[in-house]
Amino acid sequence: MIRTRKHSPLITGTIILTLTGFASRFIGFFYRIFLSRLFGAEGMGIYQLISPVLALSFSLTVAGMQTAISKYVANETITKDYKSSALHLSTGFVLSMAVSILCALGIYCFADKIALYFLLEARTAPLLRIIALSIPMATVHSCINGYFYGIRQTTVPALCQLSEQIIRVGSVYLIYYFCQKNNMTPTISFAVVGLVIGESASMLVSLVAVRAHFANVIPKNYGLLLPKNLPAFIEAGRRLLRLAIPLSLNRIIINFLQSIEAIFIPNRLMNYGYDNAAALGIYGVLTGMSLPLILFPGAITNSICVLLLPIVSEADAADNIGTIKKAVHKSIRYGFLLGIICTSFFLCTGKFLGNALYQSSLAGNFIIVLSFLCPLMYIASTLNSILNGLGKTGLTFVYSMLSLLVRLGFVFFGIPLWGIHGYLWGLLASQAVQTLLCMFAVRRYR
């Protein structure tokens, strides 16, 4: 009976997150097909270039705080100390919102300079001003999702994810329909407006859910969940920041290197001999069409990773080596099996999918090469989660850094020599390095 209770949150949560992840990716998959046909490869390249700014802003504002909130409310399911959980949630929310508002203002005011000197593409400036509006909204639902992950209620984060995707895609379709009806030409900015609308929908869902939750567990005192006791607020803030700051710094460093990687791919392609439009087009095909398709089955492993960490943490605290060994064995075995199935599928259908879905033979060629990433990605992602659950976050950070440095080496030295295939080989090499390092790190549990 005890074993069933321990494993049911992982199984139930994984099923919920996996189904939601597949639904969300399924919608997003056809959405990208729509965008690629509407704006072309170059438009997709410009659209993808704003991703580094979004990733960096998330790392700076809420990435570490979401995990910190999740950790400090995790005991609520046992202690039923809802007021303490509400204190940590509201404190983390206030701290993150202060940073997110400053970040949004900074991006909005300096969009032209960020576009020209950081992204190396002046046409991204109007897109940056639009996405700046989404940062505070993303902070709201990320903090609340961290709370629900901590108490292992994955339904709310799943609903936030699904509502964000549905509203975003639906709003862009409506904008496109309005433009068509009024003989207006849609631009890639409309897709970014849809992103902001989607974030607002996710924020509203999370706010309604958390208000209902605390109205149920603390009927008389849920209010706006704002801390009224200043010393308690300061102490909770210290506890959260002690965990959140190192995590945020790690994420910022990783995302900064990933941003350099993304920004310099088109730049290095121009060194290889392409003009600006062709370089952005190839970048758009790779990151906006081929890679999302390869990453589509990862909804399964991503869901497992989110919930595997607390299970392994609990087993490690109880010195339950057997549970950890079982998690390692299953991660390697099923990650490899899922990866081989996906690799075989993409190898056989890559060219067909590229032409049928995106009307691009280049996308089909990329899909075939990238298919070999699948086994490596699935094994590494689950082992990373296990290592984090064992408290070895420093190791996973170092491994991610080494993997990124390998990719950056191929970006700066491989692309000018071999074109985009130099980067594809870099992706395979870096993922192999990370997977082998993760397997070495858990060798005592195999």
PEQUIZI-V693115 format. One record per residue. N is the residue number from 0. RES is the residue in one letter. PHI is phi as a letter, one per 40 degrees, with the letter a starting at -180 (none if undefined). PSI is psi in radians with two decimals (999 if undefined). OMEGA is omega in degrees with one decimal (* if undefined). Layout:
n->N res->RES phi->PHI psi->PSI omega->OMEGA
n->N res->RES phi->PHI psi->PSI omega->OMEGA
This chain:
n->0 res->M phi->none psi->-0.71 omega->179.7
n->1 res->I phi->c psi->-0.72 omega->-179.5
n->2 res->R phi->c psi->-0.71 omega->179.2
n->3 res->T phi->c psi->-0.73 omega->-179.3
n->4 res->R phi->c psi->-0.62 omega->-179.2
n->5 res->K phi->c psi->-0.65 omega->-173.5
n->6 res->H phi->c psi->-0.35 omega->-177.1
n->7 res->S phi->c psi->-0.64 omega->177.5
n->8 res->P phi->c psi->-0.66 omega->179.7
n->9 res->L phi->c psi->-0.79 omega->-178.0
n->10 res->I phi->c psi->-0.87 omega->-178.7
n->11 res->T phi->c psi->-0.83 omega->-179.7
n->12 res->G phi->c psi->-0.69 omega->179.2
n->13 res->T phi->c psi->-0.74 omega->179.6
n->14 res->I phi->c psi->-0.80 omega->-178.7
n->15 res->I phi->c psi->-0.87 omega->-177.5
n->16 res->L phi->c psi->-0.60 omega->179.6
n->17 res->T phi->c psi->-0.82 omega->178.9
n->18 res->L phi->c psi->-0.75 omega->178.4
n->19 res->T phi->c psi->-0.72 omega->179.0
n->20 res->G phi->c psi->-0.75 omega->178.2
n->21 res->F phi->c psi->-0.76 omega->179.6
n->22 res->A phi->c psi->-0.77 omega->-179.8
n->23 res->S phi->c psi->-0.78 omega->179.8
n->24 res->R phi->c psi->-0.58 omega->178.1
n->25 res->F phi->c psi->-0.80 omega->177.6
n->26 res->I phi->c psi->-0.81 omega->-179.1
n->27 res->G phi->c psi->-0.55 omega->179.5
n->28 res->F phi->c psi->-0.87 omega->179.9
n->29 res->F phi->c psi->-0.47 omega->175.2
n->30 res->Y phi->c psi->-0.73 omega->178.9
n->31 res->R phi->c psi->-0.61 omega->175.7
n->32 res->I phi->c psi->-0.77 omega->178.9
n->33 res->F phi->c psi->-0.81 omega->-179.5
n->34 res->L phi->c psi->-0.72 omega->-177.5
n->35 res->S phi->c psi->-0.63 omega->178.7
n->36 res->R phi->c psi->-0.49 omega->-178.3
n->37 res->L phi->c psi->-0.73 omega->-173.6
n->38 res->F phi->b psi->-0.16 omega->178.3
n->39 res->G phi->g psi->3.04 omega->-176.6
n->40 res->A phi->c psi->-0.70 omega->-179.4
n->41 res->E phi->c psi->-0.75 omega->177.2
n->42 res->G phi->c psi->-0.70 omega->177.4
n->43 res->M phi->c psi->-0.64 omega->177.7
n->44 res->G phi->c psi->-0.76 omega->178.0
n->45 res->I phi->c psi->-0.74 omega->179.4
n->46 res->Y phi->c psi->-0.74 omega->-178.9
n->47 res->Q phi->c psi->-0.43 omega->-177.5
n->48 res->L phi->c psi->-0.36 omega->179.3
n->49 res->I phi->c psi->-0.19 omega->-178.5
n->50 res->S phi->d psi->-0.72 omega->178.5
n->51 res->P phi->d psi->-0.65 omega->179.9
n->52 res->V phi->c psi->-0.72 omega->177.3
n->53 res->L phi->c psi->-0.75 omega->-178.9
n->54 res->A phi->c psi->-0.76 omega->179.4
n->55 res->L phi->c psi->-0.70 omega->179.6
n->56 res->S phi->c psi->-0.66 omega->177.5
n->57 res->F phi->c psi->-0.74 omega->178.8
n->58 res->S phi->c psi->-0.72 omega->-176.3
n->59 res->L phi->c psi->-0.68 omega->-169.4
n->60 res->T phi->c psi->-0.72 omega->-167.2
n->61 res->V phi->a psi->-0.20 omega->-174.3
n->62 res->A phi->d psi->-0.90 omega->179.6
n->63 res->G phi->c psi->-0.64 omega->-177.9
n->64 res->M phi->c psi->-0.63 omega->178.5
n->65 res->Q phi->d psi->-0.80 omega->178.5
n->66 res->T phi->c psi->-0.69 omega->179.6
n->67 res->A phi->c psi->-0.78 omega->177.3
n->68 res->I phi->d psi->-0.79 omega->-179.5
n->69 res->S phi->d psi->-0.73 omega->-178.5
n->70 res->K phi->c psi->-0.76 omega->-172.9
n->71 res->Y phi->c psi->-0.20 omega->175.1
n->72 res->V phi->b psi->0.01 omega->-174.6
n->73 res->A phi->c psi->-0.51 omega->-178.3
n->74 res->N phi->c psi->-0.08 omega->-177.0
n->75 res->E phi->d psi->-0.62 omega->-178.2
n->76 res->T phi->c psi->-0.37 omega->179.8
n->77 res->I phi->b psi->-0.85 omega->-173.9
n->78 res->T phi->c psi->-0.40 omega->-175.7
n->79 res->K phi->g psi->0.48 omega->179.5
n->80 res->D phi->c psi->1.32 omega->-174.0
n->81 res->Y phi->c psi->-0.55 omega->-179.7
n->82 res->K phi->c psi->-0.67 omega->176.5
n->83 res->S phi->c psi->-0.71 omega->178.2
n->84 res->S phi->c psi->-0.74 omega->178.5
n->85 res->A phi->c psi->-0.64 omega->177.8
n->86 res->L phi->c psi->-0.82 omega->-179.0
n->87 res->H phi->c psi->-0.68 omega->178.5
n->88 res->L phi->c psi->-0.86 omega->-176.7
n->89 res->S phi->c psi->-0.62 omega->178.3
n->90 res->T phi->c psi->-0.83 omega->177.8
n->91 res->G phi->c psi->-0.65 omega->179.3
n->92 res->F phi->c psi->-0.82 omega->-178.8
n->93 res->V phi->c psi->-0.78 omega->-179.2
n->94 res->L phi->c psi->-0.78 omega->-178.6
n->95 res->S phi->c psi->-0.68 omega->-179.6
n->96 res->M phi->c psi->-0.65 omega->178.3
n->97 res->A phi->c psi->-0.77 omega->179.6
n->98 res->V phi->c psi->-0.68 omega->-176.3
n->99 res->S phi->c psi->-0.63 omega->178.4
n->100 res->I phi->c psi->-0.75 omega->176.8
n->101 res->L phi->c psi->-0.71 omega->179.3
n->102 res->C phi->c psi->-0.77 omega->179.6
n->103 res->A phi->c psi->-0.75 omega->178.4
n->104 res->L phi->c psi->-0.70 omega->179.5
n->105 res->G phi->c psi->-0.79 omega->179.6
n->106 res->I phi->c psi->-0.74 omega->-178.7
n->107 res->Y phi->c psi->-0.78 omega->-175.4
n->108 res->C phi->c psi->-0.55 omega->-175.7
n->109 res->F phi->b psi->0.47 omega->-177.0
n->110 res->A phi->d psi->-0.73 omega->-178.3
n->111 res->D phi->c psi->-0.77 omega->-179.5
n->112 res->K phi->c psi->-0.69 omega->178.0
n->113 res->I phi->c psi->-0.76 omega->-179.4
n->114 res->A phi->c psi->-0.76 omega->-173.5
n->115 res->L phi->c psi->-0.75 omega->-172.0
n->116 res->Y phi->c psi->-0.40 omega->179.4
n->117 res->F phi->b psi->-0.91 omega->-179.4
n->118 res->L phi->c psi->-0.23 omega->177.8
n->119 res->L phi->g psi->0.51 omega->179.9
n->120 res->E phi->a psi->1.81 omega->-174.3
n->121 res->A phi->c psi->-0.45 omega->-177.0
n->122 res->R phi->c psi->-0.15 omega->178.0
n->123 res->T phi->c psi->-0.17 omega->-175.2
n->124 res->A phi->d psi->-0.88 omega->179.1
n->125 res->P phi->c psi->-0.53 omega->178.1
n->126 res->L phi->c psi->-0.66 omega->179.7
n->127 res->L phi->c psi->-0.68 omega->179.1
n->128 res->R phi->c psi->-0.60 omega->179.4
n->129 res->I phi->c psi->-0.83 omega->-176.3
n->130 res->I phi->c psi->-0.38 omega->177.1
n->131 res->A phi->d psi->-0.56 omega->-179.6
n->132 res->L phi->c psi->-0.41 omega->-176.1
n->133 res->S phi->c psi->-0.29 omega->-171.6
n->134 res->I phi->c psi->-0.86 omega->177.3
n->135 res->P phi->c psi->-0.63 omega->179.7
n->136 res->M phi->c psi->-0.70 omega->177.4
n->137 res->A phi->c psi->-0.60 omega->178.5
n->138 res->T phi->c psi->-0.72 omega->-179.3
n->139 res->V phi->d psi->-0.97 omega->-174.2
n->140 res->H phi->c psi->-0.41 omega->177.1
n->141 res->S phi->c psi->-0.74 omega->176.9
n->142 res->C phi->c psi->-0.79 omega->-179.3
n->143 res->I phi->c psi->-0.71 omega->176.3
n->144 res->N phi->c psi->-0.67 omega->177.2
n->145 res->G phi->d psi->-0.69 omega->177.7
n->146 res->Y phi->c psi->-0.85 omega->-176.8
n->147 res->F phi->c psi->-0.55 omega->172.6
n->148 res->Y phi->c psi->-0.69 omega->-178.4
n->149 res->G phi->c psi->-0.66 omega->179.7
n->150 res->I phi->c psi->0.18 omega->174.9
n->151 res->R phi->g psi->0.65 omega->172.1
n->152 res->Q phi->b psi->1.63 omega->-171.6
n->153 res->T phi->c psi->-0.08 omega->-177.3
n->154 res->T phi->c psi->-0.75 omega->-177.7
n->155 res->V phi->c psi->-0.88 omega->175.6
n->156 res->P phi->d psi->-0.63 omega->179.4
n->157 res->A phi->c psi->-0.76 omega->178.0
n->158 res->L phi->c psi->-0.67 omega->178.0
n->159 res->C phi->c psi->-0.79 omega->-179.2
n->160 res->Q phi->c psi->-0.80 omega->-177.3
n->161 res->L phi->c psi->-0.73 omega->-179.9
n->162 res->S phi->c psi->-0.67 omega->178.3
n->163 res->E phi->d psi->-0.78 omega->-177.6
n->164 res->Q phi->c psi->-0.78 omega->-178.0
n->165 res->I phi->c psi->-0.83 omega->-178.4
n->166 res->I phi->c psi->-0.69 omega->179.7
n->167 res->R phi->c psi->-0.89 omega->-178.4
n->168 res->V phi->c psi->-0.77 omega->-179.8
n->169 res->G phi->c psi->-0.70 omega->-179.5
n->170 res->S phi->c psi->-0.66 omega->178.8
n->171 res->V phi->c psi->-0.69 omega->176.1
n->172 res->Y phi->c psi->-0.71 omega->179.0
n->173 res->L phi->c psi->-0.72 omega->177.5
n->174 res->I phi->c psi->-0.75 omega->178.9
n->175 res->Y phi->c psi->-0.75 omega->179.4
n->176 res->Y phi->c psi->-0.72 omega->178.2
n->177 res->F phi->c psi->-0.74 omega->179.0
n->178 res->C phi->c psi->-0.77 omega->-179.7
n->179 res->Q phi->c psi->-0.71 omega->-177.1
n->180 res->K phi->c psi->-0.50 omega->-177.3
n->181 res->N phi->b psi->0.33 omega->177.2
n->182 res->N phi->f psi->0.71 omega->176.5
n->183 res->M phi->b psi->2.64 omega->179.5
n->184 res->T phi->c psi->2.04 omega->179.5
n->185 res->P phi->c psi->2.56 omega->177.0
n->186 res->T phi->b psi->2.94 omega->-178.3
n->187 res->I phi->c psi->-0.32 omega->177.1
n->188 res->S phi->d psi->-0.51 omega->-179.1
n->189 res->F phi->c psi->-0.60 omega->178.1
n->190 res->A phi->c psi->-0.62 omega->179.5
n->191 res->V phi->c psi->-0.62 omega->174.2
n->192 res->V phi->c psi->-0.73 omega->177.0
n->193 res->G phi->d psi->-0.64 omega->177.9
n->194 res->L phi->c psi->-0.75 omega->179.0
n->195 res->V phi->c psi->-0.75 omega->178.7
n->196 res->I phi->c psi->-0.70 omega->177.9
n->197 res->G phi->c psi->-0.73 omega->178.2
n->198 res->E phi->c psi->-0.66 omega->179.1
n->199 res->S phi->c psi->-0.67 omega->178.3
n->200 res->A phi->c psi->-0.77 omega->178.7
n->201 res->S phi->c psi->-0.68 omega->178.4
n->202 res->M phi->c psi->-0.79 omega->-178.6
n->203 res->L phi->c psi->-0.73 omega->178.7
n->204 res->V phi->c psi->-0.79 omega->-178.0
n->205 res->S phi->c psi->-0.67 omega->179.2
n->206 res->L phi->c psi->-0.76 omega->177.9
n->207 res->V phi->c psi->-0.75 omega->-177.4
n->208 res->A phi->c psi->-0.79 omega->-176.8
n->209 res->V phi->c psi->-0.59 omega->176.8
n->210 res->R phi->c psi->-0.77 omega->178.6
n->211 res->A phi->c psi->-0.69 omega->-179.1
n->212 res->H phi->c psi->-0.89 omega->-177.4
n->213 res->F phi->c psi->-0.45 omega->173.5
n->214 res->A phi->c psi->-0.50 omega->-179.2
n->215 res->N phi->c psi->-0.74 omega->-174.5
n->216 res->V phi->c psi->-0.45 omega->175.7
n->217 res->I phi->b psi->1.25 omega->-171.4
n->218 res->P phi->d psi->-0.61 omega->-173.4
n->219 res->K phi->c psi->-0.27 omega->-170.1
n->220 res->N phi->b psi->0.24 omega->-175.4
n->221 res->Y phi->c psi->-0.73 omega->175.1
n->222 res->G phi->f psi->-2.31 omega->176.6
n->223 res->L phi->c psi->0.14 omega->179.3
n->224 res->L phi->g psi->0.49 omega->178.2
n->225 res->L phi->c psi->2.34 omega->-178.7
n->226 res->P phi->c psi->2.28 omega->-178.1
n->227 res->K phi->b psi->-0.34 omega->-178.3
n->228 res->N phi->c psi->1.87 omega->-173.7
n->229 res->L phi->c psi->-0.80 omega->178.2
n->230 res->P phi->d psi->-0.69 omega->178.5
n->231 res->A phi->c psi->-0.67 omega->177.5
n->232 res->F phi->c psi->-0.79 omega->-179.0
n->233 res->I phi->c psi->-0.75 omega->-179.5
n->234 res->E phi->c psi->-0.75 omega->177.8
n->235 res->A phi->c psi->-0.69 omega->178.0
n->236 res->G phi->c psi->-0.72 omega->177.7
n->237 res->R phi->c psi->-0.79 omega->-179.8
n->238 res->R phi->c psi->-0.79 omega->-179.0
n->239 res->L phi->c psi->-0.76 omega->-176.7
n->240 res->L phi->c psi->-0.56 omega->177.8
n->241 res->R phi->d psi->-0.61 omega->177.8
n->242 res->L phi->c psi->-0.68 omega->-172.8
n->243 res->A phi->c psi->-0.66 omega->-175.2
n->244 res->I phi->c psi->-0.87 omega->177.4
n->245 res->P phi->c psi->-0.69 omega->178.8
n->246 res->L phi->c psi->-0.74 omega->179.8
n->247 res->S phi->c psi->-0.73 omega->178.8
n->248 res->L phi->c psi->-0.74 omega->177.2
n->249 res->N phi->c psi->-0.80 omega->-179.1
n->250 res->R phi->c psi->-0.67 omega->179.6
n->251 res->I phi->c psi->-0.78 omega->179.8
n->252 res->I phi->c psi->-0.81 omega->-179.9
n->253 res->I phi->c psi->-0.82 omega->-178.0
n->254 res->N phi->c psi->-0.52 omega->175.8
n->255 res->F phi->c psi->-0.77 omega->177.8
n->256 res->L phi->c psi->-0.69 omega->176.3
n->257 res->Q phi->c psi->-0.60 omega->177.6
n->258 res->S phi->c psi->-0.76 omega->177.2
n->259 res->I phi->d psi->-0.73 omega->178.3
n->260 res->E phi->d psi->-0.89 omega->-176.8
n->261 res->A phi->c psi->-0.72 omega->-176.0
n->262 res->I phi->c psi->-0.65 omega->-173.3
n->263 res->F phi->c psi->-0.10 omega->175.9
n->264 res->I phi->c psi->-0.92 omega->176.6
n->265 res->P phi->c psi->-0.65 omega->-179.5
n->266 res->N phi->c psi->-0.79 omega->179.4
n->267 res->R phi->c psi->-0.55 omega->176.8
n->268 res->L phi->c psi->-0.58 omega->175.5
n->269 res->M phi->c psi->-0.58 omega->174.6
n->270 res->N phi->c psi->-0.52 omega->178.3
n->271 res->Y phi->c psi->-0.46 omega->176.7
n->272 res->G phi->h psi->-0.04 omega->179.6
n->273 res->Y phi->c psi->2.70 omega->170.1
n->274 res->D phi->c psi->3.06 omega->-174.0
n->275 res->N phi->c psi->-0.75 omega->-178.6
n->276 res->A phi->c psi->-0.76 omega->-179.5
n->277 res->A phi->c psi->-0.72 omega->180.0
n->278 res->A phi->c psi->-0.79 omega->178.0
n->279 res->L phi->c psi->-0.61 omega->178.5
n->280 res->G phi->c psi->-0.79 omega->178.5
n->281 res->I phi->c psi->-0.73 omega->177.9
n->282 res->Y phi->c psi->-0.70 omega->178.6
n->283 res->G phi->c psi->-0.72 omega->178.1
n->284 res->V phi->c psi->-0.75 omega->-177.6
n->285 res->L phi->c psi->-0.94 omega->-171.8
n->286 res->T phi->c psi->-0.42 omega->-177.6
n->287 res->G phi->c psi->-0.26 omega->-177.2
n->288 res->M phi->b psi->-1.02 omega->-172.2
n->289 res->S phi->c psi->-0.89 omega->-177.1
n->290 res->L phi->c psi->-0.76 omega->177.9
n->291 res->P phi->d psi->-0.59 omega->178.9
n->292 res->L phi->c psi->-0.73 omega->178.2
n->293 res->I phi->c psi->-0.63 omega->-177.5
n->294 res->L phi->c psi->-0.16 omega->-175.4
n->295 res->F phi->d psi->-0.85 omega->-178.9
n->296 res->P phi->c psi->-0.23 omega->-178.9
n->297 res->G phi->c psi->-0.11 omega->175.9
n->298 res->A phi->d psi->-0.57 omega->-180.0
n->299 res->I phi->c psi->-0.94 omega->-177.1
n->300 res->T phi->c psi->-0.59 omega->177.5
n->301 res->N phi->c psi->-0.72 omega->179.6
n->302 res->S phi->c psi->-0.73 omega->179.4
n->303 res->I phi->c psi->-0.73 omega->-178.0
n->304 res->C phi->c psi->-0.72 omega->-178.0
n->305 res->V phi->d psi->-0.67 omega->-173.9
n->306 res->L phi->b psi->-0.20 omega->179.4
n->307 res->L phi->c psi->-0.59 omega->-176.1
n->308 res->L phi->d psi->-0.91 omega->-179.6
n->309 res->P phi->c psi->-0.55 omega->178.7
n->310 res->I phi->c psi->-0.79 omega->-179.8
n->311 res->V phi->c psi->-0.67 omega->177.7
n->312 res->S phi->d psi->-0.76 omega->179.4
n->313 res->E phi->c psi->-0.74 omega->179.1
n->314 res->A phi->c psi->-0.68 omega->179.5
n->315 res->D phi->c psi->-0.71 omega->178.8
n->316 res->A phi->c psi->-0.59 omega->-179.9
n->317 res->A phi->c psi->0.06 omega->-178.0
n->318 res->D phi->f psi->0.66 omega->-179.7
n->319 res->N phi->c psi->1.44 omega->-175.8
n->320 res->I phi->c psi->-0.59 omega->-177.6
n->321 res->G phi->c psi->-0.76 omega->179.0
n->322 res->T phi->c psi->-0.71 omega->179.6
n->323 res->I phi->c psi->-0.75 omega->178.3
n->324 res->K phi->c psi->-0.73 omega->179.8
n->325 res->K phi->c psi->-0.72 omega->178.8
n->326 res->A phi->c psi->-0.72 omega->179.9
n->327 res->V phi->c psi->-0.84 omega->-178.8
n->328 res->H phi->d psi->-0.81 omega->-177.4
n->329 res->K phi->c psi->-0.61 omega->178.9
n->330 res->S phi->c psi->-0.79 omega->-179.2
n->331 res->I phi->c psi->-0.81 omega->-175.2
n->332 res->R phi->c psi->-0.91 omega->-175.3
n->333 res->Y phi->c psi->-0.51 omega->174.3
n->334 res->G phi->c psi->-0.73 omega->178.8
n->335 res->F phi->c psi->-0.74 omega->-179.5
n->336 res->L phi->c psi->-0.84 omega->178.3
n->337 res->L phi->c psi->-0.70 omega->-179.7
n->338 res->G phi->c psi->-0.74 omega->179.8
n->339 res->I phi->c psi->-0.70 omega->178.5
n->340 res->I phi->c psi->-0.80 omega->-178.6
n->341 res->C phi->c psi->-0.71 omega->178.1
n->342 res->T phi->c psi->-0.81 omega->-179.5
n->343 res->S phi->c psi->-0.73 omega->-179.8
n->344 res->F phi->c psi->-0.84 omega->-177.7
n->345 res->F phi->c psi->-0.56 omega->176.8
n->346 res->L phi->c psi->-0.71 omega->-176.6
n->347 res->C phi->c psi->-0.50 omega->-171.7
n->348 res->T phi->b psi->0.01 omega->-172.8
n->349 res->G phi->d psi->-0.90 omega->-177.7
n->350 res->K phi->c psi->-0.72 omega->179.4
n->351 res->F phi->c psi->-0.80 omega->-178.4
n->352 res->L phi->c psi->-0.72 omega->179.1
n->353 res->G phi->c psi->-0.77 omega->-179.2
n->354 res->N phi->c psi->-0.72 omega->-175.2
n->355 res->A phi->c psi->-0.71 omega->-174.8
n->356 res->L phi->c psi->-0.73 omega->-172.8
n->357 res->Y phi->b psi->-0.06 omega->-176.3
n->358 res->Q phi->f psi->0.76 omega->-176.4
n->359 res->S phi->a psi->2.01 omega->176.4
n->360 res->S phi->c psi->-0.52 omega->177.9
n->361 res->L phi->c psi->-0.72 omega->177.0
n->362 res->A phi->c psi->-0.70 omega->178.2
n->363 res->G phi->c psi->-0.73 omega->177.8
n->364 res->N phi->c psi->-0.72 omega->178.1
n->365 res->F phi->c psi->-0.72 omega->-178.8
n->366 res->I phi->c psi->-0.73 omega->-179.5
n->367 res->I phi->c psi->-0.83 omega->-179.5
n->368 res->V phi->c psi->-0.78 omega->-176.4
n->369 res->L phi->c psi->-0.28 omega->-178.9
n->370 res->S phi->d psi->-0.49 omega->-178.5
n->371 res->F phi->c psi->-0.16 omega->176.0
n->372 res->L phi->c psi->-0.46 omega->-167.8
n->373 res->C phi->d psi->-0.96 omega->-178.7
n->374 res->P phi->c psi->-0.69 omega->-178.5
n->375 res->L phi->c psi->-0.77 omega->-178.6
n->376 res->M phi->c psi->-0.80 omega->-174.0
n->377 res->Y phi->c psi->-0.67 omega->178.2
n->378 res->I phi->c psi->-0.81 omega->-176.3
n->379 res->A phi->c psi->-0.70 omega->-176.0
n->380 res->S phi->c psi->-0.75 omega->-179.8
n->381 res->T phi->c psi->-0.66 omega->178.0
n->382 res->L phi->c psi->-0.61 omega->175.3
n->383 res->N phi->d psi->-0.75 omega->179.9
n->384 res->S phi->c psi->-0.68 omega->177.4
n->385 res->I phi->c psi->-0.78 omega->179.5
n->386 res->L phi->c psi->-0.69 omega->176.6
n->387 res->N phi->c psi->-0.67 omega->177.4
n->388 res->G phi->c psi->-0.50 omega->177.6
n->389 res->L phi->c psi->0.04 omega->179.6
n->390 res->G phi->g psi->0.19 omega->-178.0
n->391 res->K phi->c psi->0.88 omega->-178.8
n->392 res->T phi->c psi->-0.50 omega->177.0
n->393 res->G phi->c psi->-0.71 omega->178.6
n->394 res->L phi->c psi->-0.81 omega->-178.5
n->395 res->T phi->c psi->-0.58 omega->176.6
n->396 res->F phi->c psi->-0.81 omega->179.6
n->397 res->V phi->c psi->-0.74 omega->-179.8
n->398 res->Y phi->c psi->-0.72 omega->177.9
n->399 res->S phi->c psi->-0.69 omega->178.2
n->400 res->M phi->c psi->-0.81 omega->-179.7
n->401 res->L phi->c psi->-0.74 omega->178.7
n->402 res->S phi->c psi->-0.76 omega->179.3
n->403 res->L phi->c psi->-0.70 omega->179.9
n->404 res->L phi->c psi->-0.62 omega->175.3
n->405 res->V phi->c psi->-0.80 omega->179.2
n->406 res->R phi->c psi->-0.73 omega->179.1
n->407 res->L phi->c psi->-0.62 omega->175.8
n->408 res->G phi->d psi->-0.74 omega->178.5
n->409 res->F phi->c psi->-0.59 omega->178.4
n->410 res->V phi->c psi->-0.84 omega->-173.0
n->411 res->F phi->c psi->-0.53 omega->-175.6
n->412 res->F phi->b psi->-0.44 omega->-178.6
n->413 res->G phi->c psi->-0.77 omega->-177.3
n->414 res->I phi->c psi->-0.78 omega->178.5
n->415 res->P phi->c psi->-0.41 omega->-179.8
n->416 res->L phi->c psi->-0.75 omega->-171.9
n->417 res->W phi->b psi->0.11 omega->-179.4
n->418 res->G phi->g psi->-2.68 omega->-175.5
n->419 res->I phi->c psi->-0.44 omega->177.6
n->420 res->H phi->c psi->-0.46 omega->173.8
n->421 res->G phi->c psi->-0.62 omega->177.8
n->422 res->Y phi->c psi->-0.67 omega->179.0
n->423 res->L phi->c psi->-0.75 omega->176.7
n->424 res->W phi->c psi->-0.61 omega->176.7
n->425 res->G phi->c psi->-0.68 omega->176.3
n->426 res->L phi->d psi->-0.80 omega->-179.9
n->427 res->L phi->c psi->-0.77 omega->-178.5
n->428 res->A phi->c psi->-0.77 omega->-177.5
n->429 res->S phi->c psi->-0.67 omega->179.2
n->430 res->Q phi->c psi->-0.62 omega->176.5
n->431 res->A phi->c psi->-0.72 omega->178.6
n->432 res->V phi->c psi->-0.84 omega->-177.8
n->433 res->Q phi->c psi->-0.73 omega->-179.2
n->434 res->T phi->c psi->-0.79 omega->-179.8
n->435 res->L phi->c psi->-0.69 omega->178.1
n->436 res->L phi->c psi->-0.72 omega->178.2
n->437 res->C phi->c psi->-0.71 omega->178.8
n->438 res->M phi->c psi->-0.63 omega->176.6
n->439 res->F phi->c psi->-0.67 omega->-176.6
n->440 res->A phi->c psi->-0.51 omega->-178.4
n->441 res->V phi->b psi->0.33 omega->-173.9
n->442 res->R phi->d psi->-0.55 omega->-178.2
n->443 res->R phi->c psi->-0.31 omega->-178.8
n->444 res->Y phi->c psi->0.03 omega->-177.3
n->445 res->R phi->c psi->999 omega->*
